[in-house]
Amino acid sequence: MLRAKQIFDFGINRVRNIDSLFLHLTNQLGFNPTDVSDLLRSEIVYSLSSFDRLVHDLVKAGMIDSFTGIRTTTNAYKNFSITLKQFDAINSASIPPAEFVFEQTITSSHKHLSFQDPEKVVEALSLIWHENHKWQKIATEMGMNQNDLKTELKNIVIRRNQIVHEGDFDLFTGDIQPIFQSDTRQSVDFINSLGNTIYNLVK
């Protein structure tokens, strides 16, 4: 799971570099913040993408550990669906080994899924984590109220979707929505804290 964390950290560091570029352009070079505000929008998109990737990677690593007997299995893991063709491939594997074939099966099953919405995140984590009150546990570790935590994540996902699917235009006025560096940094800090908390709880 350490590899998953390293990839997440690298992704967040890329976002921090974009933020530094925005501040340099506006504070040192005198650019109008509005003219380079798409840098801030990219921070929202990339930070959430890094979080999505983290959940994918943690779940895959945890499921492989369960498959090889390193981690105890959860009910969701036991009910993970595979086809008979996949079962035969796993069962008959020698080179490559069965766990590699199982990893490919997980990737194939999850590649079209997005683990950003709170309910989807919990659904994914159930494959590797026995905790019954996952968001409460995560919120406690982050010093937050569970509902506030889930609402903040949902709001970041909503803004990400507005940026990616609507060009961040207000659908009623037709104007591009304003975005501020302080708000963006807060969102990135939140995603970073959330990703690290989940990693520490499930590793």
VOGU-3710 file (C-alpha; in Angstrom, 3 decimals, decimal comma):
1> mlrakqifdf> 0,000/0,000/0,000  2,981/2,288/0,415  3,240/2,594/-3,366  -0,348/3,887/-3,475  0,524/6,540/-0,900  3,654/7,561/-2,800  1,657/8,042/-6,011  -0,916/10,109/-4,109  1,791/12,276/-2,547  3,342/12,831/-5,965
11> ginrvrnids> -0,031/13,885/-7,366  -0,660/16,343/-4,543  2,846/17,735/-4,974  2,081/18,408/-8,637  -0,973/20,360/-7,520  1,135/22,359/-5,036  3,483/23,253/-7,891  0,562/24,543/-9,954  -0,501/26,676/-6,996  3,027/28,065/-6,673
21> lflhltnqlg> 2,958/28,929/-10,373  -0,354/30,755/-9,951  1,031/32,786/-7,044  4,219/33,596/-8,959  2,289/34,759/-12,004  -0,074/36,944/-10,005  2,148/38,209/-7,186  5,518/38,537/-8,903  4,668/38,985/-12,580  1,469/40,981/-12,194
31> fnptdvsdll> -0,925/38,749/-14,104  -4,621/39,346/-13,535  -5,802/36,401/-11,343  -8,854/35,936/-13,543  -6,693/35,467/-16,638  -4,822/32,541/-15,075  -7,659/31,173/-12,946  -7,761/27,950/-14,938  -4,645/26,971/-13,011  -6,798/26,959/-9,880
41> rseivyslss> -9,462/24,903/-11,622  -6,848/22,358/-12,605  -5,860/22,068/-8,938  -9,392/20,968/-8,056  -9,458/18,441/-10,882  -5,996/16,988/-10,262  -6,291/16,759/-6,488  -9,567/14,875/-6,726  -8,127/12,645/-9,450  -5,222/11,834/-7,136
51> fdrlvhdlvk> -7,657/10,939/-4,377  -9,683/8,752/-6,739  -6,489/6,974/-7,809  -5,480/6,504/-4,165  -8,743/4,727/-3,310  -8,416/2,537/-6,409  -4,836/1,614/-5,531  -5,489/0,992/-1,828  -8,455/-1,235/-2,580  -6,542/-3,221/-5,188
61> agmidsftgi> -3,555/-3,699/-2,884  -5,800/-4,674/0,024  -7,761/-7,153/-2,054  -4,547/-8,795/-3,267  -3,413/-9,059/0,352  -6,725/-10,740/1,178  -6,318/-13,063/-1,787  -2,854/-14,134/-0,613  -3,926/-14,492/3,023  -2,084/-11,469/4,400
71> rtttnayknf> -5,282/-9,537/5,219  -8,506/-10,898/6,664  -11,358/-10,865/4,164  -14,437/-8,662/4,462  -17,989/-9,602/3,514  -17,790/-7,274/0,518  -14,592/-8,982/-0,605  -16,264/-12,391/-0,309  -19,108/-11,125/-2,490  -16,858/-9,556/-5,133
81> sitlkqfdai> -18,179/-10,681/-8,511  -16,026/-12,340/-11,131  -16,962/-14,226/-14,270  -16,428/-17,952/-14,691  -13,803/-17,138/-17,315  -11,941/-14,984/-14,781  -12,288/-17,682/-12,125  -10,805/-20,284/-14,453  -7,928/-17,951/-15,357  -7,148/-17,308/-11,688
91> nsasippaef> -7,569/-20,942/-10,684  -5,325/-22,293/-13,425  -2,660/-19,573/-13,282  0,962/-20,499/-12,715  2,951/-18,061/-14,862  2,027/-15,295/-14,237  0,984/-16,226/-10,674  -2,641/-16,281/-9,572  -2,411/-13,024/-7,615  -1,269/-11,199/-10,760
101> vfeqtitssh> -4,246/-12,556/-12,692  -6,508/-11,564/-9,780  -5,036/-8,050/-9,868  -5,929/-7,801/-13,551  -9,459/-8,928/-12,682  -9,808/-6,164/-10,078  -8,482/-3,573/-12,514  -10,919/-4,693/-15,178  -13,817/-4,569/-12,736  -12,999/-1,146/-11,286
111> khlsfqdpek> -11,505/0,737/-14,224  -14,825/2,355/-15,187  -15,685/3,329/-11,604  -15,059/6,667/-9,906  -14,304/6,674/-6,177  -15,001/10,306/-5,294  -18,550/10,498/-3,970  -18,680/9,597/-0,245  -20,966/6,610/-0,775  -18,806/5,235/-3,581
121> vvealsliwh> -15,692/5,658/-1,436  -17,252/3,682/1,417  -18,461/1,016/-1,000  -14,922/0,583/-2,296  -13,292/0,582/1,131  -15,711/-2,115/2,279  -13,764/-4,519/0,092  -10,744/-4,224/2,407  -11,817/-2,520/5,657  -13,946/-4,114/8,383
131> enhkwqkiat> -14,924/-0,820/10,056  -18,738/-0,512/10,204  -18,831/3,269/10,662  -16,223/4,310/8,158  -17,038/7,988/7,736  -17,431/8,445/11,470  -14,012/6,876/12,012  -12,431/9,018/9,301  -14,117/12,177/10,616  -12,934/11,494/14,163
141> emgmnqndlk> -9,358/11,085/12,969  -9,624/14,380/11,080  -11,244/16,209/14,001  -14,403/16,880/12,021  -18,109/16,200/12,162  -19,052/13,277/9,910  -21,757/15,197/8,050  -19,516/18,219/7,561  -16,760/16,010/6,181  -19,030/14,276/3,684
151> telknivirr> -20,601/17,593/2,654  -17,200/19,157/2,010  -16,148/16,218/-0,158  -19,443/16,333/-2,064  -19,036/20,070/-2,693  -15,536/19,577/-4,090  -16,838/16,787/-6,346  -19,661/19,059/-7,536  -17,196/21,830/-8,390  -14,908/19,356/-10,119
161> nqivhegdfd> -17,822/18,164/-12,250  -18,773/21,756/-13,098  -15,219/22,372/-14,275  -14,853/19,142/-16,236  -18,343/18,810/-17,711  -19,583/22,407/-17,940  -16,406/24,430/-18,442  -17,183/25,988/-15,036  -19,836/28,200/-16,619  -22,895/29,201/-14,625
171> lftgdiqpif> -25,748/27,473/-16,455  -28,162/30,316/-15,663  -26,077/33,411/-16,393  -23,645/31,956/-18,904  -20,749/33,563/-17,020  -17,727/31,615/-15,884  -17,838/31,038/-12,156  -15,282/32,862/-10,011  -12,621/30,855/-8,246  -10,233/32,026/-5,546
181> qsdtrqsvdf> -6,800/30,800/-4,574  -7,639/30,651/-0,856  -10,683/28,447/-1,487  -8,740/26,205/-3,858  -5,920/25,745/-1,382  -8,456/24,837/1,315  -9,962/22,197/-0,971  -6,564/20,734/-1,834  -5,544/20,682/1,834  -8,776/18,873/2,652
191> inslgntiyn> -8,265/16,254/-0,068  -4,685/15,738/1,055  -5,734/15,276/4,683  -8,578/12,944/3,715  -6,321/10,772/1,561  -3,659/10,508/4,247  -6,249/9,691/6,919  -7,783/6,893/4,868  -4,356/5,479/4,079  -3,363/5,436/7,768
201> lvk> -6,603/3,712/8,716  -6,548/0,921/6,139  -2,832/0,229/5,589
//
